């Protein structure tokens, strides 16, 4: 087998292999050549070449999101690793394990005007779980740092002993730092950064390994539910008649359905789920804004829970956040083994368990349910809202709203649905989603950047076909995502093109002015047809409901190429239809 000659590169590669980090996303560069040589010449690794580092990082994140295991990124020195930063921030807030392996210049070449060089040490310090800054291997006695306090080495033997001693210390330091970083990525589910200095020559290879690094196995500390804490939770829960469970981003199939059946028996509990929660039950409330947007202050007060129990990732709905901040629950418990955000400014308890572990201990210990009309009252509201929702769809013209209804209803069973941010995820939240779909969205930082790249990484890692719904600005912003040789033929993109940032027409602000059109909505007349020709996608478009339904009939059928469906909707009507919706369903 071919190995890089540099011991540090061998160490990094062997420890990634020992820890089963198999997917390696590489962006081209010279300083990272030792890593690229090692990874690409070992059949254990599945290597991908993605030129644009920003796209590469989100692509890697899409893979890690699906595998729930660390994925590694390899880049050269300089600005390359800065282009990873948007995805690093997303991974940090979304608890997705990424490993950044950045090549660097030797210390003596930093800050002297050498090309492609920046200060890489701790560059992600505010959005990283661990930064490992490795030490340069010694090549010969010229690399030994001078120290006036040491006796002069008079002969070659002493020189060699000193050299070997220093190199041993360096090797031990590097092995320890790499082990720590990789273990943290795996155990704590988040991004880590390993900065790796290499000196020239960079391209030399050997046929035998010169180092055998020690793999320090990751040891997970199991959290338990203290019996006194459990009893206290049960007593508090059983004593109140209004309990709300609010679920954010949650990976599919992580909680047993039996717990949902148990929760459904309790009339004092309502469960609000977001599309990204991947939880489905007929007694739950899946379209939060549909329920609460039309409420008066008095009605919002009636919804105020005594206890709010939350789990999962960040919440999309601004309306539920506003309601619970205004009408605070007396207690807010958050269940998560890692962290608890005080989203509603009333957090009282962080239960450091996985939701599955919490429900396993908590629900069987409940001896009775509090009598209440809390759930039955809001189910009547839900039933009325759904009836009005269907009536509204029959009355409105073709707009974003009607397009989402047709699209979401046409997606075949057992697909992975990736949704872009901004308007796309908010519209998706208003509709009933096929419960065989697995839904994902980059809600850590909620940016429009990288959504397409993430969806493609997901499509590569998941055996189920992936469908990606996005807005036009998000799609064009991340169009380099299509510069990718690994896109499966069953991958589908649906673009809602309303010629600008439609979300800004929904938010408060001055509309229909030159300033608004240019600097907020960012009007354009672009379409995806030429990009499809460039990147070998099949292309189909629609501009009305009949054409859309016709296009959807064949869109998901097997093909030799991935496909894009571009749906053109009226720019100046979408906001009116959406805002009127909340009045109509009241």
C-alpha positions as CSV (number, residue, x, y, z in Angstrom):
1,X,0.0,0.0,0.0
2,X,1.1,3.6,-0.6
3,X,1.5,5.8,2.5
4,X,2.6,9.4,2.9
5,X,6.1,9.6,4.2
6,X,5.3,12.2,6.8
7,X,4.7,10.4,10.2
8,X,2.1,13.0,11.3
9,X,0.0,12.3,8.2
10,X,0.2,8.6,8.9
11,X,-0.9,9.2,12.5
12,X,-4.0,11.2,11.5
13,X,-5.1,8.7,8.9
14,X,-4.5,5.6,11.0
15,X,-6.5,7.1,13.9
16,X,-9.4,8.1,11.6
17,X,-9.4,4.5,10.4
18,X,-9.2,3.0,13.9
19,X,-12.3,5.1,14.9
20,X,-14.3,4.0,11.8
21,X,-14.4,7.5,10.2
22,X,-14.9,6.3,6.7
23,X,-16.3,9.2,4.6
24,X,-13.6,11.7,3.7
25,X,-14.5,14.9,1.7
26,X,-11.4,16.4,0.1
27,X,-11.0,19.8,-1.5
28,X,-7.9,20.1,-3.8
29,X,-4.8,21.7,-2.4
30,X,-1.0,21.1,-2.1
31,X,-0.3,21.6,1.6
32,X,-2.9,18.8,2.4
33,X,-1.2,16.4,-0.1
34,X,0.1,14.0,2.6
35,X,-3.5,13.5,3.9
36,X,-5.0,13.2,0.4
37,X,-2.4,10.6,-0.6
38,X,-3.0,8.6,2.5
39,X,-6.8,8.6,2.5
40,X,-7.2,8.0,-1.3
41,X,-4.8,5.0,-1.3
42,X,-6.6,3.1,1.5
43,X,-9.7,1.2,0.3
44,X,-11.2,1.5,3.8
45,X,-12.1,5.1,3.1
46,X,-14.8,6.4,0.8
47,X,-13.3,9.6,-0.6
48,X,-15.1,12.5,-2.4
49,X,-13.6,15.4,-4.2
50,X,-15.6,18.6,-3.8
51,X,-13.8,21.8,-5.1
52,X,-15.8,24.4,-3.3
53,X,-15.0,24.1,0.4
54,X,-18.3,25.7,1.6
55,X,-20.2,23.1,-0.5
56,X,-17.9,20.4,0.7
57,X,-18.5,21.1,4.3
58,X,-22.3,21.1,4.0
59,X,-22.1,17.9,1.8
60,X,-20.1,16.3,4.6
61,X,-22.7,17.5,7.1
62,X,-25.5,15.9,5.1
63,X,-23.6,12.6,5.2
64,X,-22.9,12.9,9.0
65,X,-26.5,13.9,9.6
66,X,-27.8,10.7,8.1
67,X,-25.2,8.3,9.4
68,X,-25.1,9.9,12.9
69,X,-21.4,9.4,12.8
70,X,-18.4,11.6,12.2
71,X,-17.5,12.6,8.7
72,X,-14.1,14.2,7.9
73,X,-13.1,17.2,5.8
74,X,-9.6,17.7,4.3
75,X,-8.4,21.1,3.1
76,X,-5.3,23.0,2.3
77,X,-4.0,26.0,4.3
78,X,-5.2,29.6,4.1
79,X,-8.7,30.7,3.4
80,X,-9.8,27.2,2.5
81,X,-10.8,26.3,6.0
82,X,-12.6,29.6,6.5
83,X,-15.0,28.5,3.8
84,X,-16.0,25.6,6.1
85,X,-17.2,28.0,8.8
86,X,-20.9,28.3,7.9
87,X,-21.3,24.5,8.0
88,X,-19.2,24.3,11.2
89,X,-21.6,26.7,12.9
90,X,-24.6,24.7,11.6
91,X,-23.1,21.5,12.9
92,X,-22.3,23.1,16.2
93,X,-25.9,24.2,16.8
94,X,-27.5,21.1,15.2
95,X,-25.3,18.5,17.1
96,X,-23.8,17.0,14.0
97,X,-20.3,15.4,14.2
98,X,-17.8,16.9,11.7
99,X,-14.0,16.5,11.8
100,X,-12.1,19.3,10.1
101,X,-8.5,18.2,9.1
102,X,-6.8,21.4,8.0
103,X,-3.3,21.4,6.6
104,X,-1.1,24.3,7.8
105,X,2.3,25.9,7.2
106,X,5.1,25.2,9.7
107,X,5.1,27.8,12.6
108,X,8.2,29.6,11.2
109,X,6.4,30.4,8.0
110,X,3.3,32.0,9.6
111,X,3.2,35.7,9.9
112,X,6.1,36.3,7.6
113,X,4.2,37.0,4.4
114,X,4.2,33.5,3.0
115,X,1.5,32.7,0.5
116,X,-1.8,30.9,1.3
117,X,-1.2,31.4,5.1
118,X,-3.5,32.7,7.8
119,X,-3.6,32.3,11.6
120,X,-5.3,28.8,11.7
121,X,-4.9,28.0,15.4
122,X,-8.3,28.0,17.1
123,X,-9.9,29.7,14.1
124,X,-13.4,28.2,15.0
125,X,-13.1,28.9,18.7
126,X,-16.7,30.1,19.3
127,X,-18.3,27.2,17.3
128,X,-16.3,24.1,18.0
129,X,-16.3,21.4,20.6
130,X,-12.5,20.9,20.5
131,X,-9.5,22.4,18.7
132,X,-6.4,20.2,18.4
133,X,-3.3,22.1,17.3
134,X,-0.7,19.5,16.3
135,X,3.1,19.8,16.3
136,X,5.4,19.6,13.3
137,X,7.4,16.4,12.9
138,X,11.2,16.8,13.1
139,X,13.1,15.9,10.0
140,X,16.7,16.3,11.1
141,X,18.8,18.1,13.7
142,X,18.3,21.4,12.0
143,X,14.8,21.3,13.3
144,X,15.8,21.0,16.9
145,X,14.9,24.3,18.6
146,X,17.9,26.1,20.2
147,X,18.1,26.4,24.0
148,X,21.0,28.2,25.6
149,X,20.4,26.3,28.9
150,X,21.2,23.0,27.3
151,X,24.8,21.7,27.0
152,X,26.4,21.8,23.6
153,X,25.9,18.5,21.8
154,X,29.3,17.4,20.7
155,X,28.8,14.3,18.7
156,X,26.4,12.7,16.3
157,X,25.2,10.1,18.8
158,X,24.0,12.8,21.3
159,X,22.4,14.7,18.4
160,X,20.5,11.6,17.4
161,X,19.3,10.9,21.0
162,X,18.1,14.4,21.4
163,X,16.3,14.3,18.0
164,X,14.6,11.0,18.8
165,X,13.6,12.2,22.2
166,X,11.9,15.4,20.9
167,X,10.2,13.4,18.1
168,X,8.8,10.9,20.6
169,X,7.4,13.8,22.7
170,X,5.8,15.3,19.6
171,X,4.4,12.0,18.5
172,X,2.8,11.4,21.9
173,X,1.3,14.9,22.0
174,X,-0.1,14.5,18.5
175,X,-1.6,11.1,19.2
176,X,-3.2,12.3,22.4
177,X,-4.7,15.4,20.7
178,X,-6.1,13.5,17.7
179,X,-7.6,10.9,20.0
180,X,-9.3,13.5,22.2
181,X,-10.7,15.4,19.2
182,X,-12.1,12.4,17.4
183,X,-13.6,10.9,20.6
184,X,-15.3,14.2,21.4
185,X,-16.8,14.4,17.9
186,X,-18.3,11.0,18.3
187,X,-19.4,11.2,21.9
188,X,-20.7,14.7,22.0
189,X,-22.0,14.9,18.4
190,X,-20.5,18.1,17.1
191,X,-17.7,19.6,15.1
192,X,-14.0,19.4,16.0
193,X,-10.9,20.9,14.4
194,X,-7.5,19.3,14.0
195,X,-4.9,21.7,12.6
196,X,-2.0,19.8,11.0
197,X,1.3,21.6,10.1
198,X,3.3,20.0,7.2
199,X,6.7,21.0,5.9
200,X,7.9,20.3,2.4
201,X,8.5,17.9,0.7
202,X,4.8,17.0,0.7
203,X,4.4,14.4,-2.0
204,X,6.9,11.7,-0.9
205,X,5.5,8.2,-0.3
206,X,6.6,5.0,1.4
207,X,5.3,1.4,1.3
208,X,5.6,0.8,5.0
209,X,4.2,2.7,8.0
210,X,6.8,4.3,10.2
211,X,4.4,4.9,13.2
212,X,1.8,2.9,15.0
213,X,-0.4,5.4,16.9
214,X,-2.3,4.2,20.0
215,X,-6.1,4.3,19.6
216,X,-7.6,5.6,22.9
217,X,-11.2,4.3,22.8
218,X,-14.0,6.7,23.6
219,X,-15.7,6.1,26.9
220,X,-19.3,7.3,27.2
221,X,-20.5,8.2,30.7
222,X,-24.1,7.1,31.1
223,X,-26.5,9.6,32.8
224,X,-29.1,8.2,35.0
225,X,-32.5,9.5,36.3
226,X,-32.1,10.0,40.0
227,X,-35.0,8.3,41.9
228,X,-35.7,11.5,43.9
229,X,-35.7,13.6,40.8
230,X,-38.0,11.1,39.1
231,X,-40.4,11.2,42.0
232,X,-40.4,15.0,42.0
233,X,-41.1,15.1,38.3
234,X,-44.0,12.6,38.6
235,X,-45.5,14.5,41.5
236,X,-45.3,17.9,39.7
237,X,-46.6,16.4,36.4
238,X,-49.5,14.7,38.1
239,X,-50.7,17.7,40.0
240,X,-51.4,20.1,37.1
241,X,-54.1,20.0,34.5
242,X,-52.4,21.8,31.6
243,X,-49.2,20.2,30.2
244,X,-47.7,21.0,26.8
245,X,-45.0,19.0,25.1
246,X,-43.2,20.8,22.3
247,X,-40.9,18.9,20.0
248,X,-38.2,20.4,17.8
249,X,-35.8,18.8,15.4
250,X,-35.7,15.1,16.1
251,X,-34.1,12.2,14.2
252,X,-36.6,9.6,12.8
253,X,-37.3,6.4,14.8
254,X,-35.5,7.5,18.0
255,X,-38.6,7.2,20.3
256,X,-40.8,4.1,20.6
257,X,-44.4,4.6,19.3
258,X,-45.7,3.0,22.5
259,X,-44.8,6.2,24.4
260,X,-47.0,8.2,22.0
261,X,-49.9,5.9,22.7
262,X,-49.4,6.5,26.4
263,X,-49.2,10.2,26.0
264,X,-52.4,10.2,23.9
265,X,-54.4,8.7,26.9
266,X,-53.7,11.8,29.0
267,X,-56.4,14.6,28.5
268,X,-54.2,17.1,30.3
269,X,-51.4,16.9,27.7
270,X,-51.2,18.4,24.3
271,X,-48.2,17.6,22.0
272,X,-47.1,20.2,19.5
273,X,-44.7,18.8,16.9
274,X,-42.8,20.5,14.1
275,X,-42.3,19.0,10.7
276,X,-38.7,18.4,11.6
277,X,-39.6,16.4,14.7
278,X,-40.4,13.3,12.7
279,X,-43.1,12.3,15.3
280,X,-46.6,11.4,14.1
281,X,-49.7,10.6,16.0
282,X,-53.3,11.4,15.3
283,X,-53.7,13.1,18.7
284,X,-50.7,15.4,18.2
285,X,-50.8,19.0,16.8
286,X,-48.4,19.0,13.9
287,X,-49.1,22.5,12.4
288,X,-48.3,24.8,15.2
289,X,-48.9,28.1,13.5
290,X,-52.1,26.9,12.0
291,X,-53.4,26.5,15.6
292,X,-52.0,29.6,17.3
293,X,-51.6,32.3,14.7
294,X,-55.3,33.4,14.7
295,X,-55.5,33.4,18.5
296,X,-56.4,36.5,20.5
297,X,-54.5,37.4,23.7
298,X,-57.3,35.8,25.8
299,X,-57.1,32.6,23.7
300,X,-53.3,32.5,24.0
301,X,-53.6,32.8,27.7
302,X,-56.0,29.8,27.7
303,X,-53.3,27.8,25.9
304,X,-50.6,28.7,28.5
305,X,-49.4,25.5,30.1
306,X,-48.5,24.9,33.7
307,X,-45.6,22.7,32.7
308,X,-43.9,22.9,29.3
309,X,-41.8,19.8,28.4
310,X,-39.5,20.2,25.4
311,X,-37.0,18.0,23.6
312,X,-35.3,17.9,20.3
313,X,-33.5,20.7,18.5
314,X,-34.3,24.3,17.6
315,X,-37.9,25.4,17.0
316,X,-39.0,26.9,13.6
317,X,-42.2,28.5,14.7
318,X,-41.7,32.1,15.8
319,X,-45.3,32.3,16.9
320,X,-45.0,29.6,19.5
321,X,-41.9,31.2,20.8
322,X,-43.6,34.5,21.1
323,X,-46.6,33.0,22.8
324,X,-44.6,31.1,25.4
325,X,-42.4,34.1,26.1
326,X,-45.5,36.3,26.7
327,X,-47.5,33.7,28.6
328,X,-44.7,31.8,30.4
329,X,-45.4,28.3,31.8
330,X,-44.8,28.0,35.5
331,X,-42.2,25.3,34.8
332,X,-40.1,24.5,31.7
333,X,-38.3,21.2,31.6
334,X,-36.0,20.3,28.7
335,X,-34.8,16.8,28.1
336,X,-31.5,16.4,26.4
337,X,-28.3,14.7,27.4
338,X,-26.1,17.5,26.2
339,X,-27.7,21.0,26.6
340,X,-30.8,23.0,27.4
341,X,-31.6,26.3,25.8
342,X,-33.6,28.8,27.8
343,X,-35.7,29.6,24.7
344,X,-38.7,30.9,26.6
345,X,-36.8,32.6,29.4
346,X,-38.4,30.3,32.1
347,X,-36.2,27.2,32.1
348,X,-36.5,25.4,35.4
349,X,-35.1,21.9,34.8
350,X,-32.6,20.3,32.5
351,X,-33.1,16.5,32.5
352,X,-29.8,15.2,31.1
353,X,-31.2,12.1,29.3
354,X,-32.1,11.1,25.8
355,X,-35.8,11.5,25.3
356,X,-36.2,7.7,24.8
357,X,-34.5,7.1,28.2
358,X,-36.6,9.8,29.9
359,X,-40.0,8.4,28.7
360,X,-38.8,4.9,29.5
361,X,-38.4,5.9,33.1
362,X,-41.1,8.5,33.4
363,X,-44.2,7.2,31.7
364,X,-44.5,3.8,33.4
365,X,-44.2,5.5,36.8
366,X,-47.2,7.7,36.3
367,X,-50.1,6.2,38.4
368,X,-53.0,8.4,37.3
369,X,-53.9,11.1,34.8
370,X,-55.2,14.5,35.9
371,X,-58.8,15.2,34.7
372,X,-58.8,18.0,32.2
373,X,-60.5,19.4,29.1
374,X,-57.2,21.0,28.0
375,X,-56.6,18.6,25.1
376,X,-60.3,18.2,24.1
377,X,-60.8,21.9,23.8
378,X,-57.8,22.4,21.5
379,X,-58.7,19.4,19.4
380,X,-62.0,21.2,18.6
381,X,-59.9,24.2,17.5
382,X,-57.7,21.8,15.4
383,X,-60.6,20.2,13.7
384,X,-62.1,23.6,12.8
385,X,-58.7,24.9,11.5
386,X,-58.3,21.8,9.2
387,X,-61.8,22.3,7.8
388,X,-61.1,25.9,7.1
389,X,-57.6,25.0,5.6
390,X,-59.2,22.8,3.0
391,X,-61.9,25.4,2.2
392,X,-59.2,28.1,1.7
393,X,-57.2,25.9,-0.7
394,X,-60.3,25.7,-2.9
395,X,-60.7,29.4,-3.0
396,X,-57.2,30.8,-3.6
397,X,-55.4,31.3,-6.9
398,X,-52.1,29.6,-7.8
399,X,-49.4,30.9,-5.4
400,X,-46.7,29.4,-3.2
401,X,-49.4,28.2,-0.8
402,X,-51.2,26.2,-3.4
403,X,-47.9,24.9,-4.9
404,X,-46.8,23.5,-1.6
405,X,-50.1,21.7,-1.1
406,X,-49.7,20.0,-4.5
407,X,-46.0,19.2,-4.0
408,X,-46.2,17.8,-0.5
409,X,-49.2,15.7,-1.5
410,X,-47.4,14.2,-4.5
411,X,-44.2,13.0,-2.8
412,X,-44.1,9.2,-2.8
413,X,-43.9,7.1,0.4
414,X,-40.6,6.3,2.1
415,X,-38.6,9.3,0.8
416,X,-36.2,11.6,2.7
417,X,-37.5,15.1,2.5
418,X,-34.9,17.9,2.9
419,X,-36.3,21.4,3.1
420,X,-34.6,24.7,2.6
421,X,-34.8,27.5,5.1
422,X,-36.8,30.7,5.1
423,X,-40.2,30.4,3.4
424,X,-39.8,26.8,2.3
425,X,-39.7,25.3,5.8
426,X,-42.5,27.7,7.1
427,X,-44.9,26.7,4.3
428,X,-44.1,23.0,4.8
429,X,-45.1,23.4,8.5
430,X,-48.6,24.4,7.5
431,X,-49.4,21.1,5.8
432,X,-50.0,17.5,6.8
433,X,-46.9,15.5,5.9
434,X,-46.9,11.9,4.7
435,X,-45.8,10.1,7.9
436,X,-43.6,7.7,5.9
437,X,-41.3,10.7,5.0
438,X,-38.1,11.5,7.0
439,X,-37.8,15.3,7.2
440,X,-34.7,17.4,7.7
441,X,-33.8,21.0,7.6
442,X,-30.7,23.0,8.6
443,X,-32.2,24.7,11.7
444,X,-29.0,25.1,13.7
445,X,-28.3,28.6,12.3
446,X,-31.3,28.6,9.9
447,X,-29.3,30.0,7.0
448,X,-30.2,29.6,3.4
449,X,-26.5,28.8,2.6
450,X,-25.6,25.1,2.1
451,X,-29.1,23.6,2.0
452,X,-28.6,22.1,-1.4
453,X,-25.2,20.7,-0.5
454,X,-26.6,19.2,2.7
455,X,-29.4,17.6,0.7
456,X,-27.0,16.1,-1.7
457,X,-24.8,14.7,1.1
458,X,-28.0,13.2,2.6
459,X,-28.9,11.6,-0.8
460,X,-25.4,10.0,-1.0
461,X,-25.6,8.6,2.5
462,X,-29.2,7.4,2.7
463,X,-30.4,4.4,0.7
464,X,-33.9,6.0,0.4
465,X,-34.4,8.6,-2.4
466,X,-34.1,12.2,-1.3
467,X,-36.4,15.0,-2.3
468,X,-35.2,18.6,-1.7
469,X,-37.7,21.6,-1.6
470,X,-36.1,25.0,-1.7
471,X,-36.6,28.7,-2.6
472,X,-35.0,30.4,-5.5
473,X,-32.5,32.5,-3.6
474,X,-31.3,29.6,-1.5
475,X,-30.9,27.5,-4.6
476,X,-29.0,30.0,-6.7
477,X,-26.9,31.0,-3.6
478,X,-25.7,27.4,-3.3
479,X,-25.6,26.5,-7.0
480,X,-22.0,25.2,-6.7
481,X,-23.6,22.3,-4.8
482,X,-24.4,20.8,-8.2
483,X,-20.7,20.8,-9.1
484,X,-20.6,17.3,-7.6
485,X,-19.9,13.9,-9.3
486,X,-21.7,11.8,-6.6
487,X,-25.4,12.9,-7.0
488,X,-27.7,9.8,-7.3
489,X,-30.0,9.6,-10.3
490,X,-33.0,9.4,-7.9
491,X,-32.3,12.8,-6.3
492,X,-35.0,15.4,-6.9
493,X,-34.9,19.2,-6.4
494,X,-38.1,21.3,-6.4
495,X,-37.5,25.0,-6.6
496,X,-40.2,27.5,-5.7
497,X,-39.2,30.5,-7.9
498,X,-41.0,33.7,-7.0
499,X,-38.2,35.8,-8.3
500,X,-36.9,37.0,-5.0
501,X,-36.8,36.6,-1.2
502,X,-40.5,36.1,-0.6
503,X,-40.0,35.8,3.1
504,X,-39.4,39.6,3.3
505,X,-42.8,40.3,1.9
506,X,-44.3,38.4,4.8
507,X,-42.3,40.1,7.5
508,X,-43.1,43.6,8.7
509,X,-41.6,46.3,6.6
510,X,-42.1,48.7,3.7
511,X,-43.0,46.8,0.6
512,X,-43.2,47.7,-3.1
513,X,-40.5,50.3,-3.0
514,X,-37.3,50.4,-5.1
515,X,-35.2,50.1,-1.9
516,X,-37.2,47.1,-0.7
517,X,-37.2,45.4,-4.1
518,X,-33.5,45.7,-4.6
519,X,-32.0,45.3,-1.1
520,X,-34.4,43.1,0.8
521,X,-36.5,41.0,-1.7
522,X,-33.6,41.0,-4.2
523,X,-35.7,40.7,-7.3
524,X,-34.2,38.7,-10.2
525,X,-35.3,37.0,-13.4
526,X,-33.1,33.9,-13.2
527,X,-34.1,30.3,-13.8
528,X,-32.4,26.9,-13.4
529,X,-32.6,25.7,-16.9
530,X,-29.0,26.5,-18.0
531,X,-27.6,25.1,-14.7
532,X,-29.4,21.8,-15.4
533,X,-27.7,21.7,-18.9
534,X,-24.4,22.4,-17.3
535,X,-24.6,19.9,-14.5
536,X,-26.6,17.1,-16.3
537,X,-29.9,17.4,-14.6
538,X,-33.3,16.8,-16.2
539,X,-35.3,20.0,-16.1
540,X,-39.0,20.6,-16.0
541,X,-41.0,23.7,-15.1
542,X,-44.5,24.8,-14.2
543,X,-46.3,28.1,-13.9
544,X,-49.9,27.1,-12.9
545,X,-51.6,24.3,-10.9
546,X,-52.5,22.2,-13.9
547,X,-48.9,22.2,-15.3
548,X,-47.6,21.6,-11.8
549,X,-49.8,18.5,-11.2
550,X,-48.9,17.2,-14.7
551,X,-45.2,17.7,-14.0
552,X,-45.4,15.9,-10.6
553,X,-46.9,12.8,-12.1
554,X,-43.7,11.8,-13.9
555,X,-41.2,13.7,-11.7
556,X,-40.5,10.9,-9.2
557,X,-40.3,8.1,-11.8
558,X,-37.0,6.3,-12.3
559,X,-34.5,8.2,-14.5
560,X,-30.9,8.1,-15.6
561,X,-30.3,11.6,-14.3
562,X,-31.3,13.6,-11.2
563,X,-34.1,16.0,-11.9
564,X,-35.1,19.6,-11.1
565,X,-38.7,20.9,-11.1
566,X,-38.8,24.7,-11.1
567,X,-42.2,26.1,-10.1
568,X,-42.8,29.8,-11.0
569,X,-45.3,31.6,-8.7
570,X,-46.6,35.2,-8.8
571,X,-44.2,37.4,-6.9
572,X,-46.8,40.0,-5.7
573,X,-49.6,37.7,-4.6
574,X,-47.9,35.1,-2.4
575,X,-47.7,37.3,0.8
576,X,-51.3,38.4,0.5
577,X,-52.5,34.8,0.3
578,X,-50.4,33.6,3.2
579,X,-51.3,36.5,5.5
580,X,-55.0,36.2,4.7
581,X,-54.8,32.4,5.4
582,X,-54.5,33.0,9.2
583,X,-57.6,35.3,9.2
584,X,-59.6,32.8,7.1
585,X,-59.0,29.8,9.3
586,X,-60.0,31.6,12.5
